[in-house]
Amino acid sequence: MAGMNWFWKALGGKEGRDQKRSVSLVARAAALEPELKELSDADLVARARDNRDDAPELLACLREVADRAIGMRPFDVQLQGALRLLEGDVVQMATGEGKTLSGALAGAGFALRGERVHSVTVNSYLARRDAEWMGPIFRFLGLTAASVHESDDAEARRAAYASDVVFIAVNELGFDVLRDRCAVSVAERVQQPARVAIIDEADSVLVDEALVPLVLAGSAPGEAPTGRITDIVRRLVKGDDFTVDAGRRNVFLTDTGASRVERLLGIDSLYDEDNVSTTLVQVNVALHARELLRRDVDYIVRDGKVALVDSSRGRIADLQRWPDGLQAAVEAKEGLAVSGGGRVLDTLTIQQLVGRYDITCGMTGTAVAAGDQFREFYGMRVSVVEPNEPCIRDDEPDRIYATGDDAFAAAVEEVIAVHATRRPVLVGTRDVAESERLAETLAERGIDAAVLNAKNDEAEAAVIAEAGAPGRVTVSTQMAGRGTDIRLGGADEEHRDEVVELGGLCVIGVARHRTGRLDGQLRGRAGRQGDPGSSVFFVALDDDMVVEGGAGEELTVTPEADGRIRDARAAAHVDRAQRVTEATMLSIHATTWKYNKLIGDQRAILDDRRERLLTTDLAWRELSGREPERAEEVLSEVPEDVAVGAAREIALHHLDMGWSEHLGDLDDLRESVHLRALAKESPIDEFHRAAISAFKNLAAEAVDEAAKSFRTVAITADGVDLDAEGMGRPSSTWTYMVNDNPLSGGDSVVGSVAAMFR
């Protein structure tokens, strides 16, 4: 543990003292093991329940329960991890160290204390796997556990959420919160309150995806490009008719391009009152779809439909879509059937979602690198648990090349050379297109690689599980397969000795990521539990990360014939570029947090009012007070409970529509507020000022609108028919994720057109 002294000193020593205390408590738990082995199952459970607040006793009991229930005796380091989770930390445990079991033990500990626990994962596959794998531990203790899968209906979700421990993907959890917020009766809701969240792959959930709001949308007319506009945009010439900014974050019509569009459409001006909010928006959306969204990078086409790719994991973003104008534009671009429009009903960021819990803890293999974010945005500390076996992986220095083609060619040759020795190889790529290009190139050289990307993510676990077999080459996008161990010799470790003798798994990265933490996650796929292994990254000076992070720096180096650069200054340049991009991401995160915090605070105020409308007769009291004659008329025709229910539906409809419109206004405000920086005003201060003013009368105006509806809508013994009044709920809803970057008006195309979505 001496190797981590610098870390504890840097944090002032408190975490170091906590680490020593954890080791001591686990040692005391170990001393109880012989005694607990003599207990019957019933006595063991009783002792665990009686000592649920005594750390050594609880840990000792949980170790014995795990051994009996699933045949796995937790290592001391796994008990240390569970203890730190029970105390609310983010725990760093290396790949293969058994985080799943540590999380299950902590979940059982919380549940024994009477807390409902949400065990949050990065995808539904892991949620289901972990619930089934760890389920016997909870059942042994008389607790219930279940998982929520993306395909589950409302009834299945409701049953799962009633369990003591619920395993669920973060997106599914957030979308259920959003859908419950739109419920018009308590019976419609699926969730039950939970105070504790245990977050697996905490850096992925709390950092990588914290910038991505979860959005619930409903069917309604939307602003989507027509086929004619899509055809016209196809004919525009880059450089003459439009330009794209250096970071590929936005696209702009030139005066020449605007004139050409006007001529082709037969209109006087794109910028007059009749066209600026419709035609111009549609042209811009079509341009974004054409230039900034790339097939097999940002999305794939599968079964005749556009499917979004989750950029942080290289997986399909199931049941998600872009704002309707953009989704339709991409569909038109690909010659597919264009889907209907919609409007945003509600949004929720991961930070707001996590903020709903009284106790939040997590685990990951790369927590230290994200320590600043955990502390600043979540108030969470990081604890490092040393590996059960020392890591002996050989991490080579980067191999740096002048161009991406040079680096790609060198990476291919390295794969071929390592494969010739029968060592298993895992290659990490940045996107679907790159993974397929690499696989095709290897196939031309006689190597059949297993490809794991967003096009076949349902095979993820099986592909990753076999990635350690002799002679196996696996090409994977980003961090697909997180949560699944790569065992040397294959899933059953049949050829383990052979692979160990060869040197273990070889990890090859075709580029550095925008943060060193993601590089560390890829490296960590090799060298688990003291296994041998190696890693190396091939980096090009024209990689996006290097170009953007190194902007403004001059680097004069001479490449060798194959493009390789051995000058130490090149390595330093790459490292600096990555630090710059990491700092930029942190700055974006901080700024986004400032914008979203106010929206979250306003949503909390609205939630309180909505809960009272939903669970009491407040709506009836308000509306009958405003319209006493109408109330008397209604009561003469229908029972009181029907009248109360009708008033509730009317009031909730107008409150929800008011919030939806408010979100649209805030999108517009965030797009325009940056112009105020030209007048040396703070965009965030201006946003807060305007947002507070816009929100101030939202609830009162909703009551005014509800009173108007109450006067005129028909209320019968069956209740109120809002559909007949044109106030029906959306006939369908869907969810999607929107990249959110207030610094540039959008870190991706989606952020820059978010204001166009209604």
Sequence and secondary structure as in RCSB ss.txt:
>XXXX:A:sequence
MAGMNWFWKALGGKEGRDQKRSVSLVARAAALEPELKELSDADLVARARDNRDDAPELLACLREVADRAIGMRPF
DVQLQGALRLLEGDVVQMATGEGKTLSGALAGAGFALRGERVHSVTVNSYLARRDAEWMGPIFRFLGLTAASVHE
SDDAEARRAAYASDVVFIAVNELGFDVLRDRCAVSVAERVQQPARVAIIDEADSVLVDEALVPLVLAGSAPGEAP
TGRITDIVRRLVKGDDFTVDAGRRNVFLTDTGASRVERLLGIDSLYDEDNVSTTLVQVNVALHARELLRRDVDYI
VRDGKVALVDSSRGRIADLQRWPDGLQAAVEAKEGLAVSGGGRVLDTLTIQQLVGRYDITCGMTGTAVAAGDQFR
EFYGMRVSVVEPNEPCIRDDEPDRIYATGDDAFAAAVEEVIAVHATRRPVLVGTRDVAESERLAETLAERGIDAA
VLNAKNDEAEAAVIAEAGAPGRVTVSTQMAGRGTDIRLGGADEEHRDEVVELGGLCVIGVARHRTGRLDGQLRGR
AGRQGDPGSSVFFVALDDDMVVEGGAGEELTVTPEADGRIRDARAAAHVDRAQRVTEATMLSIHATTWKYNKLIG
DQRAILDDRRERLLTTDLAWRELSGREPERAEEVLSEVPEDVAVGAAREIALHHLDMGWSEHLGDLDDLRESVHL
RALAKESPIDEFHRAAISAFKNLAAEAVDEAAKSFRTVAITADGVDLDAEGMGRPSSTWTYMVNDNPLSGGDSVV
GSVAAMFR
>XXXX:A:secstr
 GGGHHHHHHTTTHHHHHHHHHHHHHHHHHHTHHHHHTS HHHHHHHHHHTTT HHHHHHHHHHHHHHHHS    
HHHHHHHHHHHTT EEE  TTS HHHHHHHHHHHHHHTT  EEEEESSHHHHHHHHHHHHHHHHHTT  EEEE T
T  HHHHHHHHTSSEEEEEHHHHHHHHHHHHT SSGGG       EEEEETHHIIIIITTTS EEEEEE      
 HHHHHHHHT  BTTTEEE TTSS EEE HHHHHHHHHHHT S TTSTTTTTTHHHHHHHHHHHHHT  BTTTEE
EETTEEEEEETTTTEE TT    HHHHHHHHHHTT      EEEEEEE HHHHHTT SEEEEEES  GGGHHHHH
HHH   EEE   SS    EE   EEESSHHHHHHHHHHHHHHHHTTT  EEEEESSHHHHHHHHHHHHHTT   E
EESGGGGGGHHHHHHTTTSTT EEEEETTTTTTS   TTSTT TTHHHHHHHTSEEEEESS  SSHHHHHHHHTT
SSGGG  EEEEEEEETTSHHHHHHTTT        TTSEE  HHHHHHHHHHHHHHHHHHHHHHHHHHHHHHHHH
HHHHHHHHHHHHHHHSSHHHHHHHHH HHHHHHHHHHS HHHHHHHHHHHHHHHHHHHHHHHHHHHHHHHHHGGG
GGGGT  HHHHHHHHHHHHHHTHHHHHHHHHHHHHHHS EETTEE TGGGT    S EEEEE    TTTT SSHH
HHHGGG  
